[in-house]
Amino acid sequence: MLRVLVIRCYEAEGNRAKAVEIYHVLRELLAAELGTVPSAETEALYRHALA
């Protein structure tokens, strides 16, 4: 998914705040449009960005 790549890029740049922001957008879209949650890999990226 493109947004996961964007999260990775922001984190690689050191922009963790933007990575977290994109994660929240992704989470909202998945819930609203598909009734699901982010994958375990995406959750791990999010937790790493928060660290």
N, C-alpha and C positions, 0 to 999 in steps of 0.2 A: 504494500500500500504506500502510496506516495507520501502521505503525512508521516509515516514512520521514518522514511528516509529523511524528511525535513527535520524531524526531531533529532535524528542522528547527526545531521549536519550542524544544527545549532549547538548541540552538545560538543561536537568536535571543535567548534570555534570557541568554546568556552561560554557561550551564551545560554546558560542553563535556564534562566528565567523565560526566555523565548521558547525553549524546548518544552518546558512545563506548560506554557500557554497553549502551544500547539497540541500537546497531549490532551488537555481539557477540551479543546475543540473537537478532536478526534473522538474522545469518549462520548461527548454529547451527540455527535452525528451518528455514531454506531448505535447508541441507545434509541435515538429518535427514528432513524430510518430502518434499522435492522433488528432492533430489540435485543441487542447483544452487547458484550463488553469487549474491551481490547484483549488481544492475545497475551499469553504469559510473557512472551518476548517483549511486547510493547510495555507491559507493566514493569518489567525489569528495567527497561530504558528509563521509564518515569522515575522509579525508585533511585536509580543511579543519578539522574538529574537533580533529585532532591538532596542528595548526599553532599 
